[in-house]
Amino acid sequence: MDLTRWSGKAVETATVWTDANQRVLRELVDFSAATAREGVKLYAELQQKALEALRVDSVDKALTILEGQAQMLARSAERMQTSAEQTGKSIQETCTAAVAKIKDVCAQA
């Protein structure tokens, strides 16, 4: 293989990895932003429910509100888990596609 062809393959490979890295970084930034939004939303809801619990006139109502907070936490954790799974799947697909492209580049004579 001559130097020109080898250089071309090196550039093509670097381009594939650069593109894959950008996609992965974008996925991680999107996931981080979604997690932050979820955290802020959860915090606001928990604060609201905590204030409601302080205003009620019976222990039963306060316990019901606290139970609702536990359910909010569980739902929030489920949403974050789903988001993490989707992000992981997308990153895996990106890496798999990048490896396939690089194999194709290397296989070209």
Biopython code that builds the backbone (N, CA, C, O; Angstrom):
import numpy as np
from Bio.PDB.StructureBuilder import StructureBuilder

atoms = [
    (1, "MET", "N", (0.854, -1.172, 0.000)),
    (1, "MET", "CA", (0.000, 0.000, 0.000)),
    (1, "MET", "C", (0.899, 1.234, 0.000)),
    (1, "MET", "O", (1.841, 1.316, 0.788)),
    (2, "ASP", "N", (0.622, 2.161, -0.850)),
    (2, "ASP", "CA", (1.459, 3.349, -0.929)),
    (2, "ASP", "C", (1.086, 4.365, 0.160)),
    (2, "ASP", "O", (0.038, 4.257, 0.796)),
    (3, "LEU", "N", (1.939, 5.323, 0.351)),
    (3, "LEU", "CA", (1.780, 6.306, 1.419)),
    (3, "LEU", "C", (0.514, 7.133, 1.253)),
    (3, "LEU", "O", (-0.137, 7.467, 2.243)),
    (4, "THR", "N", (0.155, 7.468, 0.022)),
    (4, "THR", "CA", (-1.038, 8.277, -0.237)),
    (4, "THR", "C", (-2.299, 7.536, 0.187)),
    (4, "THR", "O", (-3.175, 8.107, 0.836)),
    (5, "ARG", "N", (-2.383, 6.273, -0.179)),
    (5, "ARG", "CA", (-3.555, 5.478, 0.178)),
    (5, "ARG", "C", (-3.619, 5.299, 1.703)),
    (5, "ARG", "O", (-4.686, 5.409, 2.308)),
    (6, "TRP", "N", (-2.461, 5.022, 2.307)),
    (6, "TRP", "CA", (-2.411, 4.844, 3.751)),
    (6, "TRP", "C", (-2.832, 6.126, 4.465)),
    (6, "TRP", "O", (-3.575, 6.071, 5.445)),
    (7, "SER", "N", (-2.372, 7.261, 3.992)),
    (7, "SER", "CA", (-2.740, 8.559, 4.576)),
    (7, "SER", "C", (-4.241, 8.804, 4.446)),
    (7, "SER", "O", (-4.881, 9.302, 5.372)),
    (8, "GLY", "N", (-4.787, 8.453, 3.302)),
    (8, "GLY", "CA", (-6.231, 8.610, 3.083)),
    (8, "GLY", "C", (-7.041, 7.781, 4.061)),
    (8, "GLY", "O", (-8.044, 8.248, 4.599)),
    (9, "LYS", "N", (-6.600, 6.540, 4.292)),
    (9, "LYS", "CA", (-7.304, 5.673, 5.243)),
    (9, "LYS", "C", (-7.188, 6.222, 6.664)),
    (9, "LYS", "O", (-8.135, 6.147, 7.445)),
    (10, "ALA", "N", (-6.028, 6.770, 6.988)),
    (10, "ALA", "CA", (-5.834, 7.350, 8.324)),
    (10, "ALA", "C", (-6.765, 8.542, 8.529)),
    (10, "ALA", "O", (-7.359, 8.695, 9.597)),
    (11, "VAL", "N", (-6.889, 9.373, 7.518)),
    (11, "VAL", "CA", (-7.778, 10.531, 7.614)),
    (11, "VAL", "C", (-9.231, 10.079, 7.724)),
    (11, "VAL", "O", (-9.998, 10.610, 8.527)),
    (12, "GLU", "N", (-9.597, 9.094, 6.910)),
    (12, "GLU", "CA", (-10.965, 8.579, 6.962)),
    (12, "GLU", "C", (-11.279, 7.991, 8.333)),
    (12, "GLU", "O", (-12.357, 8.222, 8.880)),
    (13, "THR", "N", (-10.339, 7.234, 8.883)),
    (13, "THR", "CA", (-10.521, 6.640, 10.209)),
    (13, "THR", "C", (-10.662, 7.722, 11.274)),
    (13, "THR", "O", (-11.533, 7.642, 12.140)),
    (14, "ALA", "N", (-9.808, 8.724, 11.206)),
    (14, "ALA", "CA", (-9.887, 9.823, 12.170)),
    (14, "ALA", "C", (-11.221, 10.559, 12.061)),
    (14, "ALA", "O", (-11.792, 10.975, 13.070)),
    (15, "THR", "N", (-11.707, 10.714, 10.847)),
    (15, "THR", "CA", (-12.997, 11.377, 10.634)),
    (15, "THR", "C", (-14.133, 10.569, 11.252)),
    (15, "THR", "O", (-15.030, 11.130, 11.883)),
    (16, "VAL", "N", (-14.093, 9.251, 11.070)),
    (16, "VAL", "CA", (-15.129, 8.384, 11.646)),
    (16, "VAL", "C", (-15.120, 8.500, 13.168)),
    (16, "VAL", "O", (-16.174, 8.654, 13.785)),
    (17, "TRP", "N", (-13.936, 8.427, 13.775)),
    (17, "TRP", "CA", (-13.851, 8.511, 15.241)),
    (17, "TRP", "C", (-14.261, 9.885, 15.745)),
    (17, "TRP", "O", (-14.901, 9.991, 16.791)),
    (18, "THR", "N", (-13.907, 10.929, 15.025)),
    (18, "THR", "CA", (-14.297, 12.281, 15.431)),
    (18, "THR", "C", (-15.812, 12.420, 15.417)),
    (18, "THR", "O", (-16.400, 12.969, 16.348)),
    (19, "ASP", "N", (-16.436, 11.924, 14.365)),
    (19, "ASP", "CA", (-17.895, 11.973, 14.259)),
    (19, "ASP", "C", (-18.532, 11.171, 15.396)),
    (19, "ASP", "O", (-19.488, 11.629, 16.022)),
    (20, "ALA", "N", (-18.005, 9.982, 15.658)),
    (20, "ALA", "CA", (-18.547, 9.145, 16.740)),
    (20, "ALA", "C", (-18.383, 9.836, 18.093)),
    (20, "ALA", "O", (-19.301, 9.826, 18.913)),
    (21, "ASN", "N", (-17.225, 10.429, 18.323)),
    (21, "ASN", "CA", (-16.993, 11.134, 19.585)),
    (21, "ASN", "C", (-17.962, 12.293, 19.762)),
    (21, "ASN", "O", (-18.454, 12.524, 20.866)),
    (22, "GLN", "N", (-18.239, 13.022, 18.693)),
    (22, "GLN", "CA", (-19.185, 14.131, 18.772)),
    (22, "GLN", "C", (-20.587, 13.634, 19.104)),
    (22, "GLN", "O", (-21.293, 14.242, 19.908)),
    (23, "ARG", "N", (-20.984, 12.532, 18.485)),
    (23, "ARG", "CA", (-22.313, 11.968, 18.768)),
    (23, "ARG", "C", (-22.415, 11.506, 20.215)),
    (23, "ARG", "O", (-23.413, 11.765, 20.886)),
    (24, "VAL", "N", (-21.380, 10.820, 20.692)),
    (24, "VAL", "CA", (-21.391, 10.337, 22.075)),
    (24, "VAL", "C", (-21.430, 11.513, 23.042)),
    (24, "VAL", "O", (-22.195, 11.504, 24.006)),
    (25, "LEU", "N", (-20.619, 12.513, 22.787)),
    (25, "LEU", "CA", (-20.617, 13.691, 23.648)),
    (25, "LEU", "C", (-21.981, 14.371, 23.652)),
    (25, "LEU", "O", (-22.460, 14.791, 24.706)),
    (26, "ARG", "N", (-22.607, 14.485, 22.488)),
    (26, "ARG", "CA", (-23.943, 15.083, 22.399)),
    (26, "ARG", "C", (-24.945, 14.277, 23.227)),
    (26, "ARG", "O", (-25.770, 14.848, 23.940)),
    (27, "GLU", "N", (-24.868, 12.953, 23.130)),
    (27, "GLU", "CA", (-25.765, 12.099, 23.915)),
    (27, "GLU", "C", (-25.550, 12.314, 25.415)),
    (27, "GLU", "O", (-26.514, 12.397, 26.176)),
    (28, "LEU", "N", (-24.297, 12.404, 25.835)),
    (28, "LEU", "CA", (-23.995, 12.604, 27.251)),
    (28, "LEU", "C", (-24.453, 13.975, 27.740)),
    (28, "LEU", "O", (-24.950, 14.103, 28.859)),
    (29, "VAL", "N", (-24.291, 14.984, 26.914)),
    (29, "VAL", "CA", (-24.753, 16.324, 27.286)),
    (29, "VAL", "C", (-26.277, 16.338, 27.378)),
    (29, "VAL", "O", (-26.835, 16.896, 28.323)),
    (30, "ASP", "N", (-26.946, 15.734, 26.413)),
    (30, "ASP", "CA", (-28.410, 15.660, 26.455)),
    (30, "ASP", "C", (-28.887, 14.913, 27.696)),
    (30, "ASP", "O", (-29.844, 15.329, 28.349)),
    (31, "PHE", "N", (-28.217, 13.809, 28.019)),
    (31, "PHE", "CA", (-28.582, 13.041, 29.204)),
    (31, "PHE", "C", (-28.360, 13.867, 30.468)),
    (31, "PHE", "O", (-29.197, 13.862, 31.370)),
    (32, "SER", "N", (-27.250, 14.565, 30.533)),
    (32, "SER", "CA", (-26.962, 15.408, 31.700)),
    (32, "SER", "C", (-28.012, 16.503, 31.863)),
    (32, "SER", "O", (-28.467, 16.780, 32.972)),
    (33, "ALA", "N", (-28.385, 17.114, 30.757)),
    (33, "ALA", "CA", (-29.401, 18.169, 30.807)),
    (33, "ALA", "C", (-30.754, 17.602, 31.243)),
    (33, "ALA", "O", (-31.456, 18.214, 32.048)),
    (34, "ALA", "N", (-31.115, 16.446, 30.715)),
    (34, "ALA", "CA", (-32.384, 15.819, 31.093)),
    (34, "ALA", "C", (-32.379, 15.444, 32.577)),
    (34, "ALA", "O", (-33.385, 15.599, 33.269)),
    (35, "THR", "N", (-31.247, 14.956, 33.047)),
    (35, "THR", "CA", (-31.135, 14.590, 34.462)),
    (35, "THR", "C", (-31.252, 15.831, 35.345)),
    (35, "THR", "O", (-31.905, 15.797, 36.387)),
    (36, "ALA", "N", (-30.624, 16.911, 34.929)),
    (36, "ALA", "CA", (-30.715, 18.159, 35.690)),
    (36, "ALA", "C", (-32.149, 18.675, 35.722)),
    (36, "ALA", "O", (-32.635, 19.102, 36.769)),
    (37, "ARG", "N", (-32.828, 18.636, 34.572)),
    (37, "ARG", "CA", (-34.230, 19.077, 34.529)),
    (37, "ARG", "C", (-35.092, 18.221, 35.443)),
    (37, "ARG", "O", (-35.944, 18.736, 36.167)),
    (38, "GLU", "N", (-34.871, 16.926, 35.406)),
    (38, "GLU", "CA", (-35.632, 16.009, 36.255)),
    (38, "GLU", "C", (-35.375, 16.310, 37.731)),
    (38, "GLU", "O", (-36.301, 16.298, 38.542)),
    (39, "GLY", "N", (-34.127, 16.577, 38.070)),
    (39, "GLY", "CA", (-33.787, 16.886, 39.457)),
    (39, "GLY", "C", (-34.450, 18.169, 39.943)),
    (39, "GLY", "O", (-34.955, 18.226, 41.064)),
    (40, "VAL", "N", (-34.446, 19.188, 39.107)),
    (40, "VAL", "CA", (-35.075, 20.462, 39.478)),
    (40, "VAL", "C", (-36.580, 20.273, 39.635)),
    (40, "VAL", "O", (-37.180, 20.778, 40.584)),
    (41, "LYS", "N", (-37.182, 19.547, 38.706)),
    (41, "LYS", "CA", (-38.624, 19.287, 38.771)),
    (41, "LYS", "C", (-38.969, 18.522, 40.047)),
    (41, "LYS", "O", (-39.920, 18.869, 40.748)),
    (42, "LEU", "N", (-38.200, 17.490, 40.343)),
    (42, "LEU", "CA", (-38.448, 16.684, 41.538)),
    (42, "LEU", "C", (-38.284, 17.523, 42.799)),
    (42, "LEU", "O", (-39.105, 17.444, 43.713)),
    (43, "TYR", "N", (-37.233, 18.319, 42.847)),
    (43, "TYR", "CA", (-36.990, 19.161, 44.012)),
    (43, "TYR", "C", (-38.172, 20.099, 44.256)),
    (43, "TYR", "O", (-38.623, 20.248, 45.392)),
    (44, "ALA", "N", (-38.666, 20.724, 43.206)),
    (44, "ALA", "CA", (-39.795, 21.650, 43.338)),
    (44, "ALA", "C", (-41.044, 20.921, 43.838)),
    (44, "ALA", "O", (-41.755, 21.420, 44.710)),
    (45, "GLU", "N", (-41.302, 19.744, 43.281)),
    (45, "GLU", "CA", (-42.477, 18.981, 43.711)),
    (45, "GLU", "C", (-42.349, 18.544, 45.171)),
    (45, "GLU", "O", (-43.315, 18.609, 45.931)),
    (46, "LEU", "N", (-41.158, 18.101, 45.554)),
    (46, "LEU", "CA", (-40.952, 17.682, 46.945)),
    (46, "LEU", "C", (-41.105, 18.856, 47.904)),
    (46, "LEU", "O", (-41.679, 18.701, 48.982)),
    (47, "GLN", "N", (-40.605, 20.016, 47.528)),
    (47, "GLN", "CA", (-40.750, 21.203, 48.373)),
    (47, "GLN", "C", (-42.221, 21.572, 48.533)),
    (47, "GLN", "O", (-42.678, 21.908, 49.625)),
    (48, "GLN", "N", (-42.949, 21.503, 47.425)),
    (48, "GLN", "CA", (-44.372, 21.835, 47.468)),
    (48, "GLN", "C", (-45.110, 20.877, 48.403)),
    (48, "GLN", "O", (-45.927, 21.307, 49.218)),
    (49, "LYS", "N", (-44.826, 19.603, 48.286)),
    (49, "LYS", "CA", (-45.494, 18.608, 49.126)),
    (49, "LYS", "C", (-45.063, 18.751, 50.590)),
    (49, "LYS", "O", (-45.873, 18.542, 51.493)),
    (50, "ALA", "N", (-43.820, 19.100, 50.829)),
    (50, "ALA", "CA", (-43.357, 19.299, 52.207)),
    (50, "ALA", "C", (-44.111, 20.462, 52.854)),
    (50, "ALA", "O", (-44.491, 20.379, 54.022)),
    (51, "LEU", "N", (-44.326, 21.535, 52.109)),
    (51, "LEU", "CA", (-45.088, 22.656, 52.638)),
    (51, "LEU", "C", (-46.538, 22.257, 52.904)),
    (51, "LEU", "O", (-47.126, 22.666, 53.905)),
    (52, "GLU", "N", (-47.104, 21.465, 52.014)),
    (52, "GLU", "CA", (-48.468, 20.975, 52.220)),
    (52, "GLU", "C", (-48.544, 20.141, 53.498)),
    (52, "GLU", "O", (-49.499, 20.255, 54.267)),
    (53, "ALA", "N", (-47.536, 19.307, 53.714)),
    (53, "ALA", "CA", (-47.529, 18.448, 54.902)),
    (53, "ALA", "C", (-47.481, 19.277, 56.175)),
    (53, "ALA", "O", (-48.052, 18.884, 57.192)),
    (54, "LEU", "N", (-46.806, 20.417, 56.131)),
    (54, "LEU", "CA", (-46.732, 21.274, 57.318)),
    (54, "LEU", "C", (-48.064, 21.965, 57.608)),
    (54, "LEU", "O", (-48.343, 22.323, 58.753)),
    (55, "ARG", "N", (-48.875, 22.151, 56.590)),
    (55, "ARG", "CA", (-50.136, 22.884, 56.747)),
    (55, "ARG", "C", (-51.322, 22.006, 57.129)),
    (55, "ARG", "O", (-52.364, 22.522, 57.532)),
    (56, "VAL", "N", (-51.183, 20.701, 57.010)),
    (56, "VAL", "CA", (-52.344, 19.844, 57.279)),
    (56, "VAL", "C", (-52.613, 19.759, 58.769)),
    (56, "VAL", "O", (-51.751, 20.038, 59.602)),
    (57, "ASP", "N", (-53.841, 19.363, 59.074)),
    (57, "ASP", "CA", (-54.260, 19.349, 60.471)),
    (57, "ASP", "C", (-54.313, 17.945, 61.078)),
    (57, "ASP", "O", (-54.756, 17.778, 62.214)),
    (58, "SER", "N", (-53.867, 16.947, 60.334)),
    (58, "SER", "CA", (-53.882, 15.599, 60.913)),
    (58, "SER", "C", (-52.664, 14.804, 60.454)),
    (58, "SER", "O", (-52.090, 15.057, 59.395)),
    (59, "VAL", "N", (-52.299, 13.855, 61.269)),
    (59, "VAL", "CA", (-51.157, 12.997, 60.965)),
    (59, "VAL", "C", (-51.458, 12.147, 59.738)),
    (59, "VAL", "O", (-50.571, 11.907, 58.919)),
    (60, "ASP", "N", (-52.694, 11.692, 59.603)),
    (60, "ASP", "CA", (-53.064, 10.851, 58.460)),
    (60, "ASP", "C", (-52.854, 11.590, 57.132)),
    (60, "ASP", "O", (-52.335, 11.021, 56.172)),
    (61, "LYS", "N", (-53.259, 12.847, 57.091)),
    (61, "LYS", "CA", (-53.069, 13.629, 55.858)),
    (61, "LYS", "C", (-51.583, 13.842, 55.579)),
    (61, "LYS", "O", (-51.140, 13.772, 54.433)),
    (62, "ALA", "N", (-50.825, 14.103, 56.637)),
    (62, "ALA", "CA", (-49.384, 14.310, 56.466)),
    (62, "ALA", "C", (-48.717, 13.039, 55.946)),
    (62, "ALA", "O", (-47.850, 13.100, 55.074)),
    (63, "LEU", "N", (-49.120, 11.895, 56.480)),
    (63, "LEU", "CA", (-48.554, 10.621, 56.024)),
    (63, "LEU", "C", (-48.927, 10.340, 54.574)),
    (63, "LEU", "O", (-48.119, 9.801, 53.818)),
    (64, "THR", "N", (-50.134, 10.697, 54.188)),
    (64, "THR", "CA", (-50.562, 10.526, 52.800)),
    (64, "THR", "C", (-49.700, 11.383, 51.873)),
    (64, "THR", "O", (-49.308, 10.944, 50.792)),
    (65, "ILE", "N", (-49.414, 12.595, 52.303)),
    (65, "ILE", "CA", (-48.563, 13.475, 51.506)),
    (65, "ILE", "C", (-47.158, 12.907, 51.414)),
    (65, "ILE", "O", (-46.553, 12.934, 50.342)),
    (66, "LEU", "N", (-46.627, 12.395, 52.514)),
    (66, "LEU", "CA", (-45.289, 11.798, 52.507)),
    (66, "LEU", "C", (-45.247, 10.560, 51.615)),
    (66, "LEU", "O", (-44.246, 10.315, 50.942)),
    (67, "GLU", "N", (-46.310, 9.793, 51.606)),
    (67, "GLU", "CA", (-46.386, 8.632, 50.717)),
    (67, "GLU", "C", (-46.342, 9.092, 49.255)),
    (67, "GLU", "O", (-45.706, 8.459, 48.412)),
    (68, "GLY", "N", (-47.020, 10.191, 48.976)),
    (68, "GLY", "CA", (-46.991, 10.749, 47.629)),
    (68, "GLY", "C", (-45.582, 11.178, 47.237)),
    (68, "GLY", "O", (-45.189, 11.044, 46.077)),
    (69, "GLN", "N", (-44.815, 11.696, 48.206)),
    (69, "GLN", "CA", (-43.434, 12.076, 47.929)),
    (69, "GLN", "C", (-42.599, 10.851, 47.567)),
    (69, "GLN", "O", (-41.778, 10.901, 46.651)),
    (70, "ALA", "N", (-42.811, 9.763, 48.281)),
    (70, "ALA", "CA", (-42.076, 8.532, 47.980)),
    (70, "ALA", "C", (-42.407, 8.047, 46.575)),
    (70, "ALA", "O", (-41.525, 7.588, 45.850)),
    (71, "GLN", "N", (-43.666, 8.147, 46.194)),
    (71, "GLN", "CA", (-44.067, 7.742, 44.848)),
    (71, "GLN", "C", (-43.452, 8.656, 43.791)),
    (71, "GLN", "O", (-43.074, 8.194, 42.715)),
    (72, "MET", "N", (-43.351, 9.947, 44.092)),
    (72, "MET", "CA", (-42.707, 10.880, 43.162)),
    (72, "MET", "C", (-41.242, 10.513, 42.966)),
    (72, "MET", "O", (-40.731, 10.540, 41.847)),
    (73, "LEU", "N", (-40.573, 10.172, 44.058)),
    (73, "LEU", "CA", (-39.171, 9.770, 43.966)),
    (73, "LEU", "C", (-39.012, 8.532, 43.098)),
    (73, "LEU", "O", (-38.106, 8.459, 42.267)),
    (74, "ALA", "N", (-39.893, 7.564, 43.291)),
    (74, "ALA", "CA", (-39.825, 6.321, 42.514)),
    (74, "ALA", "C", (-40.057, 6.599, 41.027)),
    (74, "ALA", "O", (-39.337, 6.070, 40.180)),
    (75, "ARG", "N", (-41.047, 7.417, 40.709)),
    (75, "ARG", "CA", (-41.327, 7.746, 39.302)),
    (75, "ARG", "C", (-40.156, 8.506, 38.681)),
    (75, "ARG", "O", (-39.790, 8.262, 37.531)),
    (76, "SER", "N", (-39.580, 9.415, 39.438)),
    (76, "SER", "CA", (-38.437, 10.171, 38.934)),
    (76, "SER", "C", (-37.254, 9.242, 38.663)),
    (76, "SER", "O", (-36.587, 9.367, 37.636)),
    (77, "ALA", "N", (-36.996, 8.319, 39.575)),
    (77, "ALA", "CA", (-35.908, 7.359, 39.379)),
    (77, "ALA", "C", (-36.162, 6.495, 38.146)),
    (77, "ALA", "O", (-35.231, 6.193, 37.399)),
    (78, "GLU", "N", (-37.404, 6.099, 37.930)),
    (78, "GLU", "CA", (-37.743, 5.308, 36.740)),
    (78, "GLU", "C", (-37.496, 6.098, 35.461)),
    (78, "GLU", "O", (-36.976, 5.557, 34.485)),
    (79, "ARG", "N", (-37.868, 7.380, 35.465)),
    (79, "ARG", "CA", (-37.644, 8.209, 34.272)),
    (79, "ARG", "C", (-36.153, 8.377, 34.003)),
    (79, "ARG", "O", (-35.714, 8.327, 32.854)),
    (80, "MET", "N", (-35.381, 8.574, 35.063)),
    (80, "MET", "CA", (-33.932, 8.716, 34.881)),
    (80, "MET", "C", (-33.309, 7.411, 34.396)),
    (80, "MET", "O", (-32.401, 7.424, 33.564)),
    (81, "GLN", "N", (-33.795, 6.291, 34.914)),
    (81, "GLN", "CA", (-33.276, 4.999, 34.467)),
    (81, "GLN", "C", (-33.589, 4.784, 32.992)),
    (81, "GLN", "O", (-32.727, 4.337, 32.235)),
    (82, "THR", "N", (-34.798, 5.093, 32.581)),
    (82, "THR", "CA", (-35.179, 4.957, 31.179)),
    (82, "THR", "C", (-34.303, 5.837, 30.296)),
    (82, "THR", "O", (-33.840, 5.409, 29.238)),
    (83, "SER", "N", (-34.083, 7.062, 30.737)),
    (83, "SER", "CA", (-33.231, 7.979, 29.979)),
    (83, "SER", "C", (-31.805, 7.450, 29.890)),
    (83, "SER", "O", (-31.179, 7.525, 28.833)),
    (84, "ALA", "N", (-31.290, 6.916, 30.994)),
    (84, "ALA", "CA", (-29.923, 6.359, 30.993)),
    (84, "ALA", "C", (-29.824, 5.160, 30.059)),
    (84, "ALA", "O", (-28.833, 5.010, 29.345)),
    (85, "GLU", "N", (-30.844, 4.308, 30.058)),
    (85, "GLU", "CA", (-30.843, 3.140, 29.172)),
    (85, "GLU", "C", (-30.871, 3.567, 27.707)),
    (85, "GLU", "O", (-30.156, 3.006, 26.878)),
    (86, "GLN", "N", (-31.698, 4.560, 27.395)),
    (86, "GLN", "CA", (-31.776, 5.047, 26.016)),
    (86, "GLN", "C", (-30.455, 5.672, 25.580)),
    (86, "GLN", "O", (-30.002, 5.470, 24.453)),
    (87, "THR", "N", (-29.847, 6.426, 26.479)),
    (87, "THR", "CA", (-28.555, 7.045, 26.167)),
    (87, "THR", "C", (-27.495, 5.979, 25.942)),
    (87, "THR", "O", (-26.718, 6.058, 24.991)),
    (88, "GLY", "N", (-27.465, 4.984, 26.817)),
    (88, "GLY", "CA", (-26.498, 3.894, 26.670)),
    (88, "GLY", "C", (-26.686, 3.142, 25.359)),
    (88, "GLY", "O", (-25.715, 2.795, 24.687)),
    (89, "LYS", "N", (-27.926, 2.897, 25.006)),
    (89, "LYS", "CA", (-28.210, 2.191, 23.749)),
    (89, "LYS", "C", (-27.751, 3.019, 22.552)),
    (89, "LYS", "O", (-27.163, 2.488, 21.610)),
    (90, "SER", "N", (-28.019, 4.309, 22.595)),
    (90, "SER", "CA", (-27.615, 5.181, 21.496)),
    (90, "SER", "C", (-26.094, 5.245, 21.367)),
    (90, "SER", "O", (-25.559, 5.227, 20.258)),
    (91, "ILE", "N", (-25.404, 5.319, 22.500)),
    (91, "ILE", "CA", (-23.934, 5.348, 22.475)),
    (91, "ILE", "C", (-23.397, 4.031, 21.928)),
    (91, "ILE", "O", (-22.451, 4.021, 21.141)),
    (92, "GLN", "N", (-23.996, 2.930, 22.342)),
    (92, "GLN", "CA", (-23.561, 1.625, 21.835)),
    (92, "GLN", "C", (-23.764, 1.537, 20.328)),
    (92, "GLN", "O", (-22.888, 1.044, 19.618)),
    (93, "GLU", "N", (-24.899, 2.004, 19.833)),
    (93, "GLU", "CA", (-25.163, 1.986, 18.392)),
    (93, "GLU", "C", (-24.156, 2.858, 17.639)),
    (93, "GLU", "O", (-23.691, 2.489, 16.561)),
    (94, "THR", "N", (-23.825, 4.007, 18.210)),
    (94, "THR", "CA", (-22.844, 4.893, 17.585)),
    (94, "THR", "C", (-21.491, 4.204, 17.480)),
    (94, "THR", "O", (-20.845, 4.249, 16.433)),
    (95, "CYS", "N", (-21.064, 3.569, 18.560)),
    (95, "CYS", "CA", (-19.756, 2.894, 18.560)),
    (95, "CYS", "C", (-19.746, 1.703, 17.608)),
    (95, "CYS", "O", (-18.758, 1.478, 16.909)),
    (96, "THR", "N", (-20.824, 0.947, 17.574)),
    (96, "THR", "CA", (-20.926, -0.195, 16.666)),
    (96, "THR", "C", (-20.845, 0.270, 15.214)),
    (96, "THR", "O", (-20.156, -0.341, 14.396)),
    (97, "ALA", "N", (-21.555, 1.357, 14.899)),
    (97, "ALA", "CA", (-21.526, 1.895, 13.535)),
    (97, "ALA", "C", (-20.122, 2.402, 13.182)),
    (97, "ALA", "O", (-19.654, 2.209, 12.060)),
    (98, "ALA", "N", (-19.455, 3.047, 14.141)),
    (98, "ALA", "CA", (-18.104, 3.560, 13.877)),
    (98, "ALA", "C", (-17.142, 2.412, 13.605)),
    (98, "ALA", "O", (-16.328, 2.492, 12.685)),
    (99, "VAL", "N", (-17.226, 1.359, 14.386)),
    (99, "VAL", "CA", (-16.345, 0.203, 14.176)),
    (99, "VAL", "C", (-16.612, -0.418, 12.803)),
    (99, "VAL", "O", (-15.676, -0.783, 12.092)),
    (100, "ALA", "N", (-17.880, -0.536, 12.437)),
    (100, "ALA", "CA", (-18.217, -1.105, 11.117)),
    (100, "ALA", "C", (-17.642, -0.246, 9.994)),
    (100, "ALA", "O", (-17.116, -0.773, 9.014)),
    (101, "LYS", "N", (-17.743, 1.079, 10.135)),
    (101, "LYS", "CA", (-17.196, 1.969, 9.106)),
    (101, "LYS", "C", (-15.678, 1.833, 9.008)),
    (101, "LYS", "O", (-15.117, 1.818, 7.912)),
    (102, "ILE", "N", (-15.033, 1.735, 10.145)),
    (102, "ILE", "CA", (-13.569, 1.611, 10.139)),
    (102, "ILE", "C", (-13.146, 0.269, 9.529)),
    (102, "ILE", "O", (-12.141, 0.195, 8.822)),
    (103, "LYS", "N", (-13.904, -0.773, 9.801)),
    (103, "LYS", "CA", (-13.613, -2.076, 9.166)),
    (103, "LYS", "C", (-13.721, -1.966, 7.659)),
    (103, "LYS", "O", (-12.903, -2.513, 6.919)),
    (104, "ASP", "N", (-14.762, -1.238, 7.208)),
    (104, "ASP", "CA", (-14.925, -1.041, 5.774)),
    (104, "ASP", "C", (-13.755, -0.264, 5.181)),
    (104, "ASP", "O", (-13.257, -0.606, 4.108)),
    (105, "VAL", "N", (-13.325, 0.768, 5.872)),
    (105, "VAL", "CA", (-12.182, 1.570, 5.401)),
    (105, "VAL", "C", (-10.946, 0.688, 5.299)),
    (105, "VAL", "O", (-10.225, 0.742, 4.303)),
    (106, "CYS", "N", (-10.699, -0.115, 6.314)),
    (106, "CYS", "CA", (-9.515, -0.973, 6.329)),
    (106, "CYS", "C", (-9.592, -2.082, 5.290)),
    (106, "CYS", "O", (-8.563, -2.529, 4.784)),
    (107, "ALA", "N", (-10.809, -2.531, 4.967)),
    (107, "ALA", "CA", (-10.979, -3.617, 4.022)),
    (107, "ALA", "C", (-10.795, -3.154, 2.570)),
    (107, "ALA", "O", (-10.529, -3.965, 1.684)),
    (108, "GLN", "N", (-10.937, -1.863, 2.339)),
    (108, "GLN", "CA", (-10.788, -1.346, 0.971)),
    (108, "GLN", "C", (-9.327, -1.493, 0.538)),
    (108, "GLN", "O", (-8.400, -1.138, 1.267)),
    (109, "ALA", "N", (-9.160, -2.016, -0.641)),
    (109, "ALA", "CA", (-7.796, -2.253, -1.150)),
    (109, "ALA", "C", (-7.149, -0.998, -1.645)),
    (109, "ALA", "O", (-6.006, -1.032, -2.102)),
]
sb = StructureBuilder()
sb.init_structure("model")
sb.init_model(0)
sb.init_chain("A")
sb.init_seg("    ")
for serial, (resi, resn, name, xyz) in enumerate(atoms, 1):
    if name == "N":
        sb.init_residue(resn, " ", resi, " ")
    sb.init_atom(name, np.array(xyz, "f"), 0.0, 1.0, " ", f" {name:<3s}", serial, name[0])
structure = sb.get_structure()
